[in-house]
Amino acid sequence: MQNLEQKPKLELNTGWVVHFYDKERRLLFAMEPSHGWMFLAGCIAGLLIGIVGYNVSSVQEAPNRPIEKPLTAPLSVD
């Protein structure tokens, strides 16, 4: 006869899910591994955009100087 009280096999490679509930124990949302990876990718992308934006804004252009006449010696003869 088969053993009816056979224990189910435990699988350890099923991943993870975090459930968030409100105070009345209703499910608000669930975070899966893909949500965590997307959050991390967004943080890295935001950091890179911030660094590039800061570096671009800190580059100073040469000041606009008025065009000056070339210098000539005071006793020059034309």
C-alpha positions in Angstrom: 0.0 0.0 0.0 1.2 3.5 -0.8 2.1 5.9 2.0 -0.6 8.6 1.8 1.4 10.9 4.2 4.3 11.3 1.8 6.1 14.6 2.2 6.3 16.9 -0.8 9.7 17.5 -2.3 11.2 20.8 -1.3 12.6 22.8 -4.2 15.2 25.5 -3.3 15.6 27.0 -6.7 12.2 28.6 -6.9 13.3 32.3 -6.5 11.7 34.8 -4.1 8.8 37.1 -3.9 8.2 39.8 -1.3 4.5 40.6 -0.6 3.4 44.0 0.9 0.2 44.1 2.8 -1.8 47.0 4.3 -2.9 47.1 7.9 -6.1 45.2 7.0 -4.0 42.4 5.6 -4.9 43.1 2.0 -2.2 42.5 -0.6 -0.9 45.8 -1.9 1.7 44.6 -4.3 4.4 41.9 -4.7 8.0 42.4 -5.6 9.6 39.7 -7.7 13.3 39.4 -8.6 12.8 41.2 -11.9 11.5 44.2 -10.1 14.6 44.3 -8.0 16.9 44.0 -11.0 15.0 46.8 -12.8 15.3 49.0 -9.7 19.0 48.4 -9.6 19.4 49.1 -13.3 17.4 52.4 -12.9 19.6 53.5 -10.0 22.7 52.8 -12.1 21.3 54.6 -15.1 20.3 57.6 -13.0 23.7 57.8 -11.4 25.4 57.7 -14.9 23.1 60.4 -16.2 23.8 62.5 -13.2 27.6 62.2 -13.5 27.5 62.9 -17.3 25.2 65.9 -16.8 27.4 67.3 -14.0 30.5 66.9 -16.2 28.9 68.5 -19.2 27.6 71.5 -17.2 31.0 72.1 -15.5 32.8 72.4 -18.9 33.4 76.2 -19.3 33.6 77.7 -22.7 36.3 80.3 -23.5 35.1 83.7 -22.6 34.1 86.0 -25.5 36.9 88.5 -25.8 36.5 91.6 -28.0 38.6 91.5 -31.1 41.7 93.6 -30.5 44.0 95.3 -33.1 47.3 93.6 -33.5 50.1 95.2 -31.4 52.6 97.3 -33.3 55.8 98.9 -32.1 55.2 102.6 -31.1 58.0 103.9 -33.4 57.4 101.7 -36.4 57.7 103.3 -39.8 55.3 102.2 -42.5 
